[in-house]
């Protein structure tokens, strides 16, 4: 394909920063596009008296497409006040850049796609086509009412009461030329992009004559598209159904004002204007613009959502003939927004504009994306706490070992709608959705119907599964009831997963990029089935590269401080590494996962950073570590335990072996309270551990919050940690660095 030129007009407010963040996708897709930047917007008006300078029109004339960031428009008085002093005397008329572009380029069609990028609900994909040049925005808006129009309104009872000076009027202009081309554009959009129907949103029950004329033009144009059904609905009904059942629509076409309102409503249906792209297409040109506007309050703060800019670029690429690349941009946006890993504040994240954009560009480059899973466990008994939800934990570990970490776990009662909502929320967001439980033969086993509902498929009887149910029950002398037939119902087209340990077979189905595994609830049945599915049933999910996980259990440091130290270390390291932190009193566990070839170097860095706090690199307590050291060195302890009332000695005795001891240490444990005491939990407590060997005595102290009775357990672990360091020669936190 020949190279094409795109005029990039960043404009005002957040326009420059969202385009700056999103435009690298052009390079990522290696497109034959030349980007030429031009000026437009409020600063042009202030300095030159025209928000669209002549040089910008020259750029537009030689370009194949125009990509606009955002523009600011202000009332006439403010516009004149902000002009450069030398321009005010001539009092130029301010005309917004948008109006200038639409008029000069005859951009009759405004296209606003509306699609479910966030997931979590029924999939929908439709677009609003708005006529730009006539209708109620044709410019026929009068106050007072002009002479030519006065005879048409003079007899209205409200006009008679208000007089001519108290009346204003607007004309809704509908022409054959304007209607035919916008209706034809709507049908062509449906045909080209696979939309199933065209809906005309009008008000025929009130605007009877003009709407009848619109319907006449619609029927004429529709005759050229016999394969595409069409309908006429009241615009208020369309607004209602856009929010209640958006999946019923294809192309919605409307006159200027109705289309203006419906297109912004479509942005709300999607999740906000930060997700809403737009295109303006005409006889002599085009421009593509995110819908969100200039948002001056956000300008320069790196908080604006760049998603609409990406989707707008996708619209532009599709218009220029780069259909495959346009689809890649949409897929990348869908991937990032559904996972919520790097999104801006309006989507519930904390990423900056640049960070959110980088995530989309990375996805477009097809960089490896870590797959994720969700686990849905079903049963009222789980919600009541009558039964421990062990399946979720086992499944999470199995998925993690397969390289598909669990992003979310949902526990749902025996409620079909609730189960369906939980599954639907995960579709398109997670690569694997595991649903366990509720596949029995009784009336409260509703998971089958719920999964089918979430997939948008009917249930169908599967004879193979039914024969397996009958054979198993017969083999064990159990009567077969009609209720057992429930266990042969599965979502249409699903792949069956046999159950060698029971009558409840499972199934596997694909939907919206997710693999759904529906499994029975009993652990001895579902876990082997899950293991087999993870081993053989997910060939499309590559196995993860080999990694090494470094583990350090720390004491005497709070989680936030530990995370700050390790995060800084990993950032400096610069390689691919993941960190995870777990606080369980009194410890902070730290895991750093990295490539095996980097593990030794990263371990040295980790130990250099945390050495004064590390208890162990194994999943053991400080007391267990001390027991091993005492046994290894043949050391006996004489403990004066005033602090833990014997807890330390008792726990240590349970962990120790029975070997001979050739060395003895005298240990004294005590505490000093500030602001509270043993029963008043406030302030701090200084934990003292004095160690004497012969004539050599050393005292170590750690001050911790006096948060509750569990401080005694902290003291026991601290004492063990102190003694281990004393015996092995490692530094204590209070020792000089």
C-alpha positions in Angstrom: 0.0 0.0 0.0 1.2 3.5 -0.8 2.3 5.7 2.0 -0.3 8.0 3.4 -0.1 11.3 5.2 -1.9 12.1 8.4 -2.3 15.6 9.7 -1.9 15.5 13.4 -3.5 18.5 15.2 -3.0 18.0 19.0 -5.0 21.1 19.9 -5.8 22.2 23.5 -5.9 20.8 27.0 -5.3 17.1 27.2 -5.2 16.7 23.5 -1.5 17.0 23.1 -0.7 14.5 25.9 -3.2 11.8 24.8 -2.0 11.9 21.2 1.7 12.0 22.3 1.0 8.9 24.4 -1.0 7.0 21.8 0.9 7.8 18.5 3.7 5.3 19.2 1.2 2.6 18.2 1.8 3.7 14.6 5.4 2.7 14.8 4.6 -0.4 16.8 2.4 -1.6 13.9 5.0 -0.5 11.3 2.5 1.4 9.2 3.4 3.3 6.1 2.1 6.6 7.5 3.7 10.0 7.5 2.6 12.2 10.4 2.7 15.9 9.9 1.9 18.1 12.9 -0.1 21.3 12.7 -1.7 24.0 14.8 -5.3 24.3 15.9 -7.3 25.6 18.8 -7.4 28.3 21.4 -3.8 29.4 21.3 -4.1 30.0 17.6 -7.2 32.1 18.2 -5.5 34.2 20.9 -2.4 34.8 18.9 -3.8 35.0 15.3 -7.5 35.6 15.6 -8.4 32.3 13.9 -8.4 28.9 15.6 -7.7 27.2 12.3 -4.9 29.1 10.6 -4.4 29.0 6.8 -1.3 26.9 7.2 -3.3 24.3 8.9 -5.8 24.2 6.0 -2.9 23.7 3.6 -1.8 20.7 5.7 -5.3 19.3 5.7 -5.6 19.7 2.0 -2.6 17.6 1.3 -3.4 14.9 3.9 -5.3 11.7 3.6 -6.7 11.9 7.2 -6.8 14.4 10.1 -6.2 13.2 13.7 -7.4 15.8 16.2 -6.6 15.8 19.9 -9.1 18.2 21.4 -10.1 21.8 21.2 -11.4 24.4 23.7 -14.3 26.7 22.8 -15.4 29.7 24.9 -18.3 32.2 24.7 -17.9 35.2 22.4 -17.2 37.6 25.2 -14.4 35.5 26.6 -13.0 34.8 23.1 -12.7 38.5 22.4 -11.2 39.3 25.8 -8.4 36.7 25.3 -7.4 38.0 21.9 -4.0 39.6 21.5 -4.4 43.3 22.0 -3.6 44.2 18.5 -6.4 42.0 17.2 -9.2 43.2 19.4 -10.0 46.3 17.4 -11.0 44.3 14.3 -13.3 42.2 16.4 -12.9 39.0 14.4 -15.8 36.5 14.7 -14.9 33.3 16.6 -16.0 30.1 14.9 -15.0 26.9 16.7 -12.6 24.6 14.9 -15.1 21.8 14.9 -17.7 23.8 13.1 -15.1 25.1 10.6 -13.9 21.6 9.8 -17.4 20.2 9.4 -18.6 23.1 7.2 -15.5 23.5 5.0 -15.0 19.7 4.5 -18.7 19.0 4.3 -18.4 16.4 7.0 -22.0 15.2 7.0 -21.6 11.9 9.0 -20.4 11.6 12.6 -19.6 8.0 13.5 -19.5 6.9 17.2 -18.8 3.2 17.7 -20.0 1.8 21.0 -18.5 -1.5 22.2 -18.0 -3.4 25.4 -14.3 -3.1 26.1 -14.6 -3.5 29.9 -16.3 -6.9 29.9 -18.4 -8.1 32.8 -21.8 -7.8 31.0 -23.4 -9.1 27.9 -21.3 -8.4 24.8 -22.5 -5.5 22.6 -21.2 -3.7 19.6 -23.1 -1.0 17.8 -22.6 2.5 16.5 -24.4 5.8 16.4 -24.4 7.6 13.0 -25.3 11.3 13.5 -26.1 13.7 10.6 -23.9 16.7 11.0 -25.2 19.3 8.6 -29.0 19.8 9.1 -31.7 18.8 11.5 -32.2 21.0 14.6 -28.5 22.1 14.3 -28.9 23.5 10.8 -28.3 27.1 12.1 -32.0 28.1 11.7 -32.3 29.3 15.2 -34.0 32.6 15.8 -34.6 35.1 18.6 -36.7 37.1 18.0 -38.7 35.3 15.5 -38.0 36.7 12.0 -40.8 38.1 9.7 -40.7 35.1 7.4 -41.3 32.7 10.2 -43.7 34.7 12.3 -47.0 33.7 10.5 -46.2 30.1 11.3 -45.9 30.6 15.0 -48.1 33.6 15.8 -51.2 31.7 16.5 -49.6 29.4 19.1 -51.3 30.1 22.5 -48.0 30.5 24.3 -46.8 33.0 21.7 -50.1 35.0 22.1 -49.4 35.2 25.8 -45.7 36.0 25.4 -45.8 38.4 22.4 -43.3 38.4 19.6 -40.5 39.8 21.8 -40.9 36.9 24.2 -40.6 34.1 21.6 -37.8 32.2 19.9 -37.9 29.5 17.3 -35.8 26.9 15.6 -36.4 24.9 12.4 -35.6 21.2 12.0 -34.3 21.1 8.4 -34.5 17.7 6.6 -33.6 17.5 2.9 -33.6 14.7 0.4 -29.9 15.3 -0.2 -29.0 15.3 3.5 -31.2 12.4 4.4 -30.2 10.1 1.5 -26.5 10.4 2.0 -26.6 9.9 5.8 -29.0 6.9 5.4 -26.8 5.4 2.7 -23.8 5.9 5.0 -25.6 4.1 7.8 -26.4 1.1 5.5 -22.9 1.0 4.1 -21.5 1.0 7.6 -23.7 -1.9 8.5 -22.7 -3.8 5.4 -19.0 -3.1 5.7 -18.6 -3.8 9.4 -21.1 -6.6 9.9 -23.8 -4.8 11.9 -27.1 -6.8 11.7 -29.6 -4.0 11.4 -30.2 -0.3 11.0 -32.3 1.6 13.5 -33.6 5.1 12.7 -34.1 7.0 15.9 -36.6 9.8 15.4 -39.9 11.1 17.0 -42.6 10.0 14.5 -45.3 10.1 17.1 -44.8 13.8 17.6 -43.0 15.2 14.6 -45.4 13.5 12.3 -44.9 15.3 9.0 -41.1 15.6 9.0 -40.7 12.1 10.3 -43.0 10.8 7.6 -40.7 12.4 5.1 -37.7 10.8 6.7 -39.3 7.4 6.6 -40.1 7.8 2.9 -36.4 8.5 2.2 -35.4 5.6 4.5 -37.5 3.2 2.5 -36.1 4.4 -0.8 -32.5 3.9 0.4 -33.1 0.6 2.2 -34.3 -0.9 -1.1 -30.7 -0.9 -2.2 -29.7 -3.0 0.9 -32.3 -5.9 1.0 -30.1 -8.1 3.2 -30.1 -5.5 6.0 -33.2 -5.2 8.1 -34.2 -1.8 9.3 -36.6 -0.3 11.9 -37.9 3.1 13.1 -38.0 3.7 16.9 -38.8 6.7 19.0 -35.6 8.3 20.1 -36.5 8.0 23.8 -37.1 4.3 23.4 -33.7 4.0 21.8 -32.1 5.7 24.7 -33.8 3.3 27.1 -32.8 0.2 25.2 -29.2 1.5 24.7 -28.8 1.2 28.4 -31.0 -1.8 29.1 -30.2 -4.0 26.1 -27.4 -2.5 24.0 -26.8 -5.8 22.3 -30.0 -5.5 20.3 -28.6 -2.6 18.1 -26.4 -2.5 15.1 -26.3 1.0 13.4 -28.4 3.7 15.0 -28.9 6.7 12.6 -30.4 10.0 13.7 -30.7 13.6 12.8 -28.2 16.1 14.3 -29.6 16.8 17.8 -30.9 13.3 18.5 -27.6 11.8 17.3 -25.7 14.3 19.5 -27.5 13.1 22.6 -27.5 9.4 21.7 -23.8 9.4 20.9 -22.8 10.8 24.3 -25.2 8.3 25.9 -23.3 5.6 24.0 -20.1 6.8 25.7 -21.7 6.4 29.0 -22.8 2.9 28.2 -19.2 2.0 27.3 -17.9 3.3 30.7 -17.2 7.0 30.1 -16.0 9.4 27.5 -12.4 8.3 28.1 -13.3 5.2 26.1 -15.3 6.9 23.3 -13.8 7.5 19.8 -15.4 9.4 16.9 -15.0 10.0 13.2 -16.4 12.7 11.0 -16.6 11.7 7.4 -17.6 13.8 4.4 -17.5 14.5 0.7 -14.2 16.4 0.9 -12.3 15.1 3.9 -12.5 13.7 7.4 -11.2 14.1 10.9 -10.9 11.7 13.8 -11.2 12.8 17.4 -11.5 11.3 20.9 -14.9 12.4 22.3 -13.6 13.5 25.8 -12.9 17.1 24.9 -10.0 19.3 26.1 -10.6 18.8 29.8 -8.3 21.7 30.8 -8.5 20.8 34.5 -6.6 17.6 33.7 -4.1 19.1 31.3 -0.5 18.4 32.1 -1.3 16.1 35.0 -0.9 12.8 33.2 -4.3 11.6 34.4 -6.2 11.6 31.2 -7.3 8.2 29.8 -5.6 7.6 26.4 -8.0 4.8 25.5 -10.3 7.0 23.4 -7.3 8.2 21.5 -6.2 4.7 20.7 -9.7 3.7 19.5 -9.9 6.9 17.4 -6.6 6.0 15.8 -8.1 2.6 15.1 -11.1 4.2 13.4 -8.7 6.2 11.3 -6.6 3.2 10.3 -9.8 1.4 9.2 -10.8 4.3 7.1 -7.4 4.4 5.5 -7.6 0.7 4.6 -5.5 -0.8 7.4 -8.3 -3.0 8.6 -6.1 -5.7 10.2 -4.1 -3.1 12.1 -7.2 -1.3 13.3 -8.4 -4.6 14.7 -5.1 -5.1 16.5 -5.5 -1.7 18.2 -9.0 -2.6 19.4 -7.9 -6.0 20.6 -5.0 -4.4 22.5 -7.4 -1.9 24.2 -9.8 -4.7 25.1 -6.9 -6.8 26.6 -5.6 -3.9 28.8 -9.0 -2.5 29.9 -10.4 -5.9 30.9 -7.4 -6.8 33.0 -7.2 -3.4 34.6 -3.5 -3.9 35.2 -2.4 -0.5 33.8 -5.4 1.8 33.5 -6.1 5.3 34.6 -8.1 6.5 37.6 -11.5 6.6 35.7 -11.2 2.9 35.2 -10.3 2.1 38.7 -6.5 2.1 38.3 -3.6 4.4 39.2 -1.6 4.4 35.9 -0.5 7.7 34.4 -1.5 8.6 30.8 1.9 7.4 29.6 1.8 4.2 31.6 -1.7 3.3 30.4 -0.7 4.0 26.8 2.5 1.9 27.1 0.4 -1.1 28.1 -1.7 -0.8 24.9 1.4 -0.3 22.7 3.0 -3.3 24.3 -0.1 -5.4 23.6 -0.1 -4.2 19.9 3.5 -5.3 19.6 2.3 -8.7 20.8 4.7 -8.7 23.7 4.1 -11.8 25.9 1.2 -11.1 28.2 0.9 -13.2 31.3 -2.3 -15.2 31.2 -4.7 -15.1 34.2 -7.4 -17.2 35.6 -10.5 -16.8 37.7 -12.0 -19.4 40.0 -15.7 -19.5 40.8 -16.8 -21.9 43.6 -20.5 -22.6 44.0 -22.6 -23.6 47.1 -24.7 -22.1 49.8 -22.8 -24.2 52.3 -19.6 -22.3 51.3 -21.2 -18.9 52.0 -22.6 -20.1 55.3 -19.2 -21.4 56.4 -20.5 -25.0 56.9 -17.8 -26.2 54.5 -14.3 -25.0 54.0 -13.7 -23.9 50.4 -10.6 -26.0 49.9 -11.3 -26.3 46.1 -10.4 -22.7 45.5 -7.0 -22.9 47.2 -6.1 -26.2 45.5 -7.2 -24.9 42.1 -5.2 -21.7 42.5 -2.1 -23.6 43.3 -2.6 -25.9 40.3 -3.2 -23.0 38.0 -0.2 -21.1 39.3 2.0 -24.1 38.7 0.7 -24.2 35.1 1.8 -20.6 34.7 -1.8 -19.1 34.9 -2.0 -17.2 38.1 -5.4 -16.6 39.6 -6.5 -13.0 39.3 -9.8 -13.4 41.2 -11.8 -15.9 43.2 -15.6 -15.7 43.6 -17.7 -17.7 46.0 -21.4 -17.8 44.9 -24.4 -19.4 46.4 -26.8 -21.7 44.6 -28.3 -18.9 42.6 -28.4 -19.2 38.8 -28.3 -15.4 38.1 -25.5 -14.9 40.6 -23.4 -17.7 39.1 -24.0 -16.4 35.6 -23.0 -12.9 36.6 -19.7 -14.2 38.2 -18.8 -16.1 35.1 -19.8 -13.4 32.7 -17.7 -10.9 34.6 -14.6 -13.0 34.0 -15.2 -13.7 30.3 -12.9 -11.8 28.1 -10.9 -10.7 31.1 -9.3 -14.0 32.1 -7.8 -16.7 29.9 -9.2 -19.5 32.1 -12.4 -19.5 34.2 -12.8 -22.5 36.4 -16.3 -23.1 37.8 -16.6 -25.8 40.5 -19.7 -27.1 42.2 -23.5 -27.3 41.6 -23.5 -30.1 39.1 -25.5 -32.6 41.1 -29.0 -34.0 40.2 -31.1 -31.9 42.6 -33.1 -28.8 42.0 -30.6 -26.5 43.8 -27.8 -27.6 41.4 -28.1 -24.8 39.0 -24.5 -24.3 37.7 -25.2 -25.9 34.3 -27.9 -23.4 33.4 -25.9 -20.5 34.8 -22.8 -21.3 32.8 -24.9 -21.7 29.6 -26.6 -18.4 30.4 -23.2 -16.6 30.8 -22.0 -18.1 27.5 -25.2 -17.0 25.7 -26.0 -20.6 24.7 -29.0 -22.9 25.3 -28.7 -26.2 27.3 -28.7 -29.4 25.3 -29.0 -33.0 26.3 -25.8 -35.0 25.7 -26.5 -38.7 25.4 -22.9 -39.8 26.0 -23.0 -38.2 29.4 -26.4 -39.6 30.2 -25.4 -43.1 29.4 -22.4 -42.7 31.7 -24.6 -41.6 34.5 -27.0 -44.6 34.0 -24.0 -47.0 33.8 -22.4 -45.8 37.0 -25.6 -45.7 39.0 -26.5 -49.2 37.8 -23.1 -50.6 38.6 -23.5 -49.6 42.2 -27.1 -50.7 42.5 -28.5 -47.1 42.7 -31.9 -46.3 41.3 -31.9 -43.9 38.3 -34.3 -41.0 38.7 -35.5 -38.5 36.2 -33.7 -35.8 38.2 -30.4 -37.5 37.1 -31.1 -36.3 33.6 -30.0 -32.8 34.7 -26.5 -34.2 34.8 -26.6 -34.7 31.0 -27.4 -31.1 30.2 -24.5 -28.9 29.0 -24.1 -25.6 27.1 -24.6 -26.1 23.4 -21.4 -27.0 21.7 -19.4 -27.6 24.8 -16.6 -30.2 24.9 -17.5 -32.9 27.5 -15.0 -33.7 30.3 -15.6 -37.3 31.6 -15.6 -37.8 35.4 -14.1 -41.2 36.4 -15.1 -40.7 40.0 -18.7 -39.7 39.8 -21.8 -39.0 37.7 -21.3 -35.3 37.3 -19.3 -34.8 34.1 -17.8 -31.4 33.4 -17.4 -29.5 30.2 -15.1 -27.0 28.5 -16.3 -24.1 26.3 -14.7 -21.1 24.6 -16.2 -17.6 24.8 -14.8 -14.2 24.2 -11.2 -15.3 24.4 -11.7 -17.3 27.7 -11.7 -21.0 28.3 -14.4 -22.0 30.7 -14.0 -25.2 32.7 -17.1 -26.4 34.4 -16.3 -29.1 37.0 -18.1 -30.9 39.8 -17.7 -29.9 43.5 -16.3 -32.9 45.3 -12.5 -32.4 45.5 -11.7 -36.1 44.7 -13.6 -35.6 41.4 -12.9 -32.0 40.4 -9.2 -31.8 41.1 -8.1 -34.7 39.0 -10.3 -33.4 36.2 -8.7 -29.9 36.5 -5.2 -31.4 36.6 -5.9 -33.3 33.3 -7.4 -30.2 31.7 -4.4 -28.1 32.6 -2.0 -30.7 31.4 -3.7 -31.5 28.0 -6.6 -29.2 27.4 -5.0 -25.7 27.1 -2.6 -25.9 24.1 -3.4 -22.3 23.1 -1.9 -21.1 26.4 1.9 -21.5 26.2 3.7 -22.9 29.2 5.6 -20.2 31.1 9.3 -19.8 30.8 11.3 -21.3 33.6 11.7 -19.1 36.6 13.4 -19.1 40.0 11.6 -17.7 43.1 13.8 -16.2 45.8 12.2 -16.3 49.3 13.1 -14.3 52.3 11.2 -14.2 55.7 12.0 -11.0 57.5 11.4 -9.7 61.0 11.8 -6.2 62.5 10.6 -4.4 59.4 7.1 -3.3 58.4 5.7 -4.4 55.0 5.7 -1.0 53.4 9.4 -0.4 54.2 10.3 -3.9 53.0 8.4 -3.3 49.8 10.1 0.0 49.2 13.5 -1.5 49.6 12.9 -4.5 47.4 11.0 -2.5 44.7 13.9 -0.1 44.4 16.3 -3.0 44.1 14.2 -4.7 41.4 13.9 -1.4 39.5 17.7 -0.9 39.6 18.2 -4.5 38.5 16.1 -3.8 35.4 15.5 -7.4 34.4 12.1 -9.2 34.3 11.2 -9.8 37.9 8.0 -10.0 39.9 7.7 -9.2 43.6 5.1 -10.4 46.1 4.8 -9.5 49.8 2.8 -11.2 52.6 2.5 -9.9 56.1 1.7 -12.5 58.7 2.5 -11.3 62.2 5.3 -10.9 63.1 6.8 -11.7 59.7 6.9 -10.1 56.3 7.5 -12.7 53.6 9.1 -11.5 50.3 9.2 -13.4 47.1 11.1 -12.3 44.0 10.6 -14.3 40.8 13.2 -14.0 38.1 14.9 -15.9 35.2 17.1 -18.7 36.6 20.3 -17.1 35.1 19.7 -13.9 37.1 18.8 -15.6 40.4 22.3 -15.7 42.0 23.0 -12.0 41.3 19.5 -11.0 42.4 19.9 -13.1 45.6 23.1 -11.3 46.5 21.4 -7.9 46.0 18.4 -9.0 48.0 20.6 -10.2 50.9 22.7 -7.1 50.9 19.5 -5.0 51.1 17.6 -7.1 53.7 20.5 -8.8 55.6 19.7 -7.1 58.9 16.1 -8.4 58.8 16.2 -11.8 57.2 15.1 -14.7 59.4 15.4 -17.5 56.8 15.2 -18.3 53.1 13.0 -21.3 53.9 9.3 -21.5 55.0 10.3 -21.9 58.7 9.8 -19.8 61.8 12.7 -18.2 63.8 12.2 -20.8 66.5 12.5 -23.7 64.0 15.6 -22.1 62.6 17.1 -21.7 66.1 16.4 -25.3 66.9 18.3 -26.5 63.9 21.3 -24.2 64.8 21.3 -25.4 68.4 21.3 -29.0 67.4 24.0 -28.4 64.8 26.3 -26.6 67.3 25.4 -28.7 70.3 24.2 -25.8 72.4 22.0 -25.9 75.5 20.0 -22.9 76.7 19.4 -21.7 80.3 16.4 -19.4 79.8 15.2 -16.8 82.2 11.9 -16.0 80.4 10.2 -13.1 82.1 8.6 -11.9 78.9 6.8 -14.8 77.3 5.9 -16.8 80.4 7.6 -19.9 79.1 6.1 -19.8 75.5 9.6 -19.4 74.0 11.1 -22.4 75.9 8.1 -24.6 75.2 8.0 -23.9 71.5 11.7 -24.4 71.2 11.6 -27.7 73.1 9.0 -29.0 70.6 11.3 -28.1 67.7 14.6 -29.4 69.0 16.2 -32.8 68.6 17.8 -34.9 71.4 21.5 -34.6 70.7 24.3 -34.0 73.2 25.2 -30.4 74.1 28.8 -29.2 74.7 28.1 -25.5 75.0 25.7 -23.4 77.1 24.2 -20.0 76.8 22.4 -18.0 79.5 19.4 -16.2 78.0 17.3 -13.5 79.7 14.1 -12.2 78.1 12.4 -9.1 79.4 10.3 -6.2 78.2 9.9 -2.5 78.9 6.5 -0.9 78.2 5.9 2.8 77.1 2.4 4.0 77.3 0.8 0.7 78.2 1.5 -2.6 79.9 0.9 -6.3 79.6 -2.9 -5.9 79.6 -3.3 -2.3 78.3 -2.5 -2.5 74.6 -1.2 0.8 73.6 2.1 2.5 73.0 5.2 0.3 72.5 7.2 -2.4 74.2 11.0 -2.8 74.0 11.8 -6.5 73.6 15.1 -7.3 75.3 17.1 -10.4 74.8 20.3 -10.7 76.8 22.8 -13.5 75.8 25.6 -14.5 78.1 28.3 -17.1 77.3 31.0 -17.3 80.0 31.9 -13.7 80.9 30.7 -12.3 77.5 27.2 -10.8 77.7 25.3 -8.9 74.9 21.9 -7.4 75.0 19.7 -6.8 71.9 16.6 -4.7 71.8 13.8 -4.3 69.4 10.9 -1.9 70.0 7.5 -2.9 68.5 3.9 -1.6 68.8 2.1 -3.0 71.9 -0.8 -4.1 69.7 -2.2 -7.0 71.7 -1.5 -10.3 73.4 0.2 -11.5 70.3 3.2 -9.4 71.2 4.2 -12.4 73.4 4.5 -14.5 70.2 6.5 -11.8 68.6 8.9 -11.8 71.6 9.4 -15.6 71.3 10.3 -15.3 67.6 12.5 -12.3 68.2 14.4 -14.1 70.9 15.0 -17.1 68.6 16.1 -14.8 65.8 18.5 -13.0 68.1 20.1 -16.2 69.4 20.4 -17.6 65.8 22.2 -14.5 64.7 24.4 -14.6 67.9 25.5 -18.1 67.1 26.0 -17.6 63.3 27.6 -14.2 63.5 25.0 -12.3 61.5 24.3 -8.7 62.3 21.3 -7.5 64.3 19.1 -4.7 63.2 20.4 -2.4 66.0 24.1 -3.2 65.2 26.0 -0.5 63.3 25.8 -1.0 59.6 
